[in-house]
């Protein structure tokens, strides 16, 4: 005799022969998010390979990406098989298999660690940017530990409350999920899952709010600020998905259709995990773009980065240098294009000027390799007593910016 997992509410009739499939949104969302995650992860790994610098944060991101991608990929076969993807009253308990019940149990057990790894990846991403802000650094470390404890408690609760009883066959798994402590609206599983969902959504809100508050500490141009706003928008969407997850979690416990409400809940979780993995990769897009569009010189005077095609003829001379630690010699046709105001090029630390340099100046961003020289007394008057002041506020002192490379006078086609 056919027996539904739960009796249908008034006005509904069980349909075991041709039940309505509800899992299409989960399959589509997972199918869209997985390629995007792979694309952004490749961009980040490629950017790290270009700069040849790997940190602990990068290894943590790779681990979080592996866990998150595994969870999203696992949600596809989980949704395609019963009982997920269908109304709970359209599922015949006799048609369930032990494999499908094990999938449900695995999904509920790994959800806590997956959310924690994605949160750690987000916190480390912001810590790398705002590591000098003491209050954020302290609160971030505290939040990482606190969320780890909450998600660990959630995993332990699910393990104990929904364990198969008394054996390990299909009927034992079904009996374990039907226990009041697992599926009741007043059970321990419902209470702990709500606490974990609230902590998850509040953590997302804290990350977005902290990033907005600390925007004033960023020294970026107006063009670069557009990318920062895009990151904030992505974080806000992830925050909204976190709160929607709490709402659908409550509805799934209050309504009779507990499996039907798992579909929007899983969609919100997948989008949140995907955005949490893509946001730390977004700055790598600018790193790759800057590598192929800007020319820079390191502390040893060596050309680094890949220039545009206009500089290929000049830089081809530098690439033939026998040693990467030796200073390149200028070609004869370009010696007049370099203005050297120091004893040795190795002694000049080059850096890109901040956005504050151009905001109060009439200069434009023509060359990123500028260095403010020490204060120099004006030559027209240097009295013996008192000594010439050495502060930039004095009328007899000034600071001179120096541009290390000027446009070639013999070639007007080379961009500057």
N, C-alpha and C positions, 0 to 999 in steps of 0.2 A: 504494500500500500504506500502511495506517495505521501511524503511528510515534509512540509516546508520547514526551513530553519526557524522561521518565525511566522506566526499566523498573520495573514494580510489584514490591514485596517479596514474599517467599514467603508464600503464602496469599491473595494478592490478585490480581484479574484486571482488566485495563483494561476500562472501560465507556465507549465513545465515543458510543453512541447515546443513553443516558439517564443521564448522570453525576449524581452527588449534589451539590447546591448547598450550599456551606458558608458563604456570605457573609451570611446573614441577620443574625447578631449585629452585623456592621459597619454594615449599613444601618439597623437599629433604633437602635443607639447614636448614629450620626451624626444620625438624624432627631430624636432626643430632645435631643441636646446643642446643635444649631444654634438652636432656639427659645429655649433657656435663655440661650445666649450673647447673642442679640439682646436679650432682656429685660433682662439685667444691664447690657449696654452702653447701652441706652436709659436705664436708671436713673442710670447714672453721668453720661451727657451731660446729662440733665435736671437733676441735682444741680449740675453745673458751671454750667449756665445760670441756676439760681436764685441761686447765690452770686456769679455774674458774675466768675468768676476761673478763668482757664485757665493751666496751667503746662506746662512741657516734658514732664512726666510724662504729662499727658493726651494730648498729641499722640503720644507714644510708645505709649501704650496703644491709640489709634486705629489706628496702623500695625500693632501686634501683633495686634489684633483682626481687621483686614483680612486679614493673612497667615494667621492661624489658621483663620478661617472659610473662607477659600479652600481650605486643605488638607483640612479636614473635608468640605467639599462635594465636593471632587475625589475623595475616597475612595469615594463612592457609585458613580459610573460606573466607577471602576477595579475595584471589587469585582464589579459585575454582569457585567462582560465577562471572558472568559478571558484569561490563565491564572489570575488571582486568583479565589478563591471555589470552586475545585475542587481535587481531588487531582491531583497532578502526573502520575500515571500514567493519568488519565482525560482528558488533554488531547492531542489529535492535533496534532502540529506543523504539519500542512498546513492546519488550520483557523484558525491564528493569523493575525492581520492586522498590518500595519505600524502602524496606529493604536493597537492595544492594546499593542504593544511600546513605542511612544513614550510612552504613559501611564505604563507601569511605570518608564521611565527618568526621566520628569519627577517622579514621586512620590519616587523615591530621591534626586533632586538637591535638591529643595526641603525635604526633611525636616530637614536640618541648620539652615538659616536659620530655619525655623519654630520649632524648639525653642529656638534662641538668642533670638529675639525674645520668646518667652513668658518665658524666664528673665530677660531684661532688665526686662520689665514687672513681674515679681515682686520683683526686687531694688530697683527704684525705688519700688515700693509700700512696702516695708519701710524704705527709706532716708528716705522722707518722714515716717515715724512715729518712727524711732530715729536721726534725723540727728545728734543730740547725742552719741551713743555713738561714741567715736572708733574703737575696735577693730572695730566692725561696719562703720562707714563705710569704713575702709581695706580690710577683707577683702571687702566687697561690690564695690568698684571692681576689686580684683584678680580676683575670681571672674568678673566680667563680661568682662574681657579674656581670662582663661584659657579660659572656655567658648567664647568667640568663636573663639579659635585652634583649639580641638579640633573644633568643628563645621565650621570652614573646612577643616581637614585631612580630615575625613570626606567632605565634598562633593567635594574635589579627588580623593580616592582613588576614590570611586564613578565620577566622571567619566572617570578614566583606566582603571580596571580593567574596567569594563563597557561600554566604548565599542564601537560596532558596527565589525566588521571583515569584509571590507576596504572595503566600500562603505557605502551608506545604505539598502539595500533591506531587505525583511523577513528574508531569510536572513542578512544581515550582523548585524542586531540579535539574532537567535537565536544566532548564533555568538558574539557578544560576551558574552551572558549565560551561555553554556556554557563559557566559558574558565575555566581553573583559578583564575586570579587573582580571578575574580568569584564563582563558585559553589562552589569547593572549600572544604572545612572547614579547610584549612590555607592558604588564599589570603590575600592582603593585604586584600581587602575584608572578610573575616570578622574579621580581627584588629582593623582600625581601627573597624569597626562595634561590636565588643565594647567597645573603649576608649571610644568615644563614648557607648554605653549606660551604662557604669559611671559616667562623669563626669556624665551626666544624672541618674542615680538618686542619686549622692552629693551633687549640688548640691541636689536636692529635700530630701534628709535634712538638709543643712546649713541650708536655709531654715527648715524646721520646728523644728530644734533651737535656732537663734538666736532665733526668735520666742518659743519657750517660755522661754528663758533671760532674755530682755529683758522678760518680762511684768511683773516687779517695778517697772520704770520707768514703767509706764502709770499715769496718774491717772484712773481711771474708777470708776464706781459698780459695785455688785454686779450690777445689772440690765444695765449695759453690758458687763460681763465675760462675760455669756452669749453675746453676739455675738462676742466675741473667741475664746471656746472653739469656736464654730461655725466660725470661720475656721481655727483650728488643726485641727479635724477634717477640713475640706476639704483642707488642706495635707497631712495625713497620708494621706488617700486618694490624692492625687496622687503622694505618695512611694511608696506601695505599688504603684501602677500603673507607676512608673518601674522598680522592681525586677522586677515581673512581665514588663516588656518585655525586660529582660536575660535572664530565664529562657527566655522563648519564642524569643528570638533565638538562644540557644545550641541549643535543641532543633531549630530549623529548619535549622541547619547540620549537626547530628548525624544527623537523620532523613532518610529519602529523600523524604518529603513536604514539600518546601520551600515549596510554595505553600499547602498546608493550614495550616501553622503561621503563615502571614502573617495569618490571620483573628484569632486571639486577640492577636497582636502589634499589629495595627492598632486593635483595640478598646482595649487599654491605652494606646496613644499618643493616641487621640482623647479618652479620658476625662482623661488628664493635661493635654492642651492646653486642653480645655474648662474644667477647674478652674483652671488657671493664668490664664485670661482672666476667670473669674467672681470669683475671690478679691479682686482689686483693686477690684472694683465693690461689694463687700458693705458697706463703710462708708458708701457713698452712700445706702443705704436709711435709715440713721439721720439723715443730713443732710436728706433730704426730710421725714422724719417730724418732726424738730425744727423745720423751717421752718414747718410747718403747725400745730404744737401749742404752740410757745413764742413769747413776745413778748420782744423785746430792744430795747435802745436803743443806738445807736452813739455815738461820741465827740462828735457834734454835737447830741446830744439828739433825734435823729429816730427814730421808731418804725420798726423793721425786722422782717421776718418776717410771717407771716400768723397772726392769733390764732384762737382758737376762737370759736364763735358767741356766747358770753357777753360778749365784748369788742367786738362789732361796733358797738354803739351809741356807745360811747365813742371807739373808734378812727376812726369815720367823721368825727369832727370834725378829727382830725389829718391825714387824707388830703386835706383841702381846703386845706392850707397852700400858698401860692403859690410858695414856694421850698423846695427840698429842703435847702438849707443854713441856713435860718433855724430858730430854735428854736420849737417849737409852743407856743401859749398854751393853758392849761388852760381847759376850758369852765367856766362859772360854777357849774354844779351839782356839779362834781368838784374844785373848788379845795381843799376841806377834806380830800380824800382823799390829797393829796400832801404829804409831809413833806420839806421842802427845808432842808438844814443847811449850805448852802454859798452862796457869793456868786453863782455862775452855774452852771447845769446843764452848760454846755459844758466846765467845768473838772473834771468828775467822770468819770474813765475807768471804765466799767462792765465787769464781767467776771463770768463764771459761777464760783462757788466750786468748788474741787476736792472730791473725795470725802473727802479727809483732814479737811476742815473739819467734817464731820458725824459722823465716826467717834468722836471723843472729846468730843462735845457732845450736850446734850439737845435741841438744835434739830432740827427736821425740815426737809426740803427744801420749804419753802413758796414761796420766791421765789428765782429764780436771779440777780437783780440786787442783789447785796450787795457792799459795799466796806468793807474794814477801814480805819477812820480812823487818822490818826497817834496815837501814844500821848498821852493827855491826863492831866494831874495831877488827882488827886482834889481836889475843892474844899474839903474840910473842914480841910485843913492844908497850907499852903505856906510853909515856913520860908524866911527870907532866906538863912541859911547853915546847913548846906550847901544848894545848890540842889536843887530837886526832881529826882530822877532821871528820865531819859527812857527807860529800858529797860522792856520789858513784864514783866520778872521782878520788878520792885519792887512792894511792897505799896501804894505811893502812886502807881502808874501803872496804866493799863488801856487796853484797846483796845475800842472800841465799834463793832459792826456796824450799819449803817444800811440800812433797807429803803426803797427809793425810792418804792414804790407800796404802799399799804395797801388792804385791802378796803373797798369803799364802805360807809359806815354806813347810807346810805339805801336801798341795794339789796342784799338778802340773796341774790339769785339769781345774782349775778356770781361765778364761781369764782375762787378764789385760788390 
